[in-house]
Amino acid sequence: MLTLYGDLDSGNVYKARLLLAQLGISYRRVDTTQNRGEPATAEFRAINPIGKIPTLVFDDGRILAESGAILFYFAQGSRFWPEDDWDQAQVLRWMFFEQYSHEPYIAVNRHWKLHLPAAEQAALAERMATNHTRGLQALEVMEQRLSGADWLAAGTYTIADIALFAYTHTAGEGGFDLQPYPGIRRWLVRVRTQPGHIPQMREEPGVPVTMWPG
Amino acid sequence: MLTLYGDLDSGNVYKARLLLAQLGISYRRVDTTQNRGEPATAEFRAINPIGKIPTLVFDDGRILAESGAILFYFAQGSRFWPEDDWDQAQVLRWMFFEQYSHEPYIAVNRHWKLHLPAAEQAALAERMATNHTRGLQALEVMEQRLSGADWLAAGTYTIADIALFAYTHTAGEGGFDLQPYPGIRRWLVRVRTQPGHIPQMREEPGVPVTMWPG
């Protein structure tokens, strides 16, 4: 059985969980969390040298890391990956945008707000303000697209939507108000009503879980 | 003719230039640079809302952004993109790693060292030190792979190698010494000896250039 290393608090892990759930692929999960520093340990780096979650291990020992690569691999041949080259490039464009221009601001502020004591947050105030500005820019880019289109790419629900949903639907926890973005809010509802969606990020019916190191 | 917006100083632009050169695809370039703040202008955002280079515009008006998506699109059907799903996922895994765990540290320190006055660099000393540590971790991950393999993925030269070459071969300009990484240094030589390689990042024989806004 496929083993997913990661926790229920990580949007990057949630992306993999969402796609596996929607494809009906079963897996077990080893609860491995950045909040306890586990992915950075030598023991974890022996599995994935990058030291990050999500990391997937197959029965034959092969490993797959990077949420974008995991989404790509499992989406092949499914309705979540379009057939046309141009559409595929647009899906990846949004996925690279997410990792480079969205996640480092929106997810990082959320992580700090959820997990750092107030004093440490205060020390990071300037960086959090910069992140906030850049995160709003990322939301503007999404809004510009989603005010006139149902989906990010290819005219249908794809792994680009899964990738962006993860840290956009929890943006409020990072201090980002989605009220000014009606296109994004309508899109969040569309994503949530897809068959097999996991409505609560911390919910995982039927997945066997053990604690790190598993 | 294809129009590439970007400058000769950007590794992300260099990735696109390298692949187009190796595929023998001609294009014109509009010199658009972050050093003059051009990608962030409203005029540029009308072309690419993300406000970043490289941006490619096709004759029919379609645009393609994000270096990773550009590499993916043009590599389709070429020797730079493997046929097997698993190999493809590994190529993308390295490309996502580059954008998330390599470029934000190694390219950012290079950019600051090349373009910021000493006083501004001094004000960023703490962030540059953190970036340096994380950049070294990224180089360690590459070294671990390249000490035992000729190429990053798929057993052959792919767009993963193009993506990682860009900011690794200029890492010295960001204060990263490659001497401790013999696997990386041998790989840099292998990449440089690929047919059609552009040996100097600031060299572009035969490409018509106009200054922004073109």
Interface residues (C-beta under 8 A of the other chain):
Chain A: P49 I50 G51 K52 R62 L64 A65 E66 S67 G68 A69 I70 F72 Y73 Q76 D85 W86 Q88 A89 Q90 L92 R93 M95 F96 F97 Q99 Y100 S101 E103 P104 Q137 E140 V141 Q144 R145
Chain B: P49 I50 G51 K52 R62 L64 A65 E66 S67 G68 A69 I70 F72 Y73 Q76 D85 W86 Q88 A89 Q90 L92 R93 M95 F96 F97 Q99 Y100 S101 E103 P104 Q137 E140 V141 Q144 R145
